[in-house]
């Protein structure tokens, strides 16, 4: 679902100007390259909506594996 901050994926906000007109609506498909998780492609039905980014992940160059490790470390007591 699109929120006023964009969409949340990997526990982080992803934003694109095109999402502002879709606040409150559902996104049907989210696709990403595991080697480049700071950028996702969003679809509604079979129509491409936009490319949304998380600036922090883009600058850091995080991979899907790094995010998985981070998620596991947060769950440990």
Buried (B, 14 or more C-beta within 10 A) or exposed (E): EBEEEBBEBBEBBBBBEBBEEBEEEEBEBBEBEEEBBBBBBBBBEEEEBBEBBBEEBEEEEBBBEEBEEEEEEEEEE
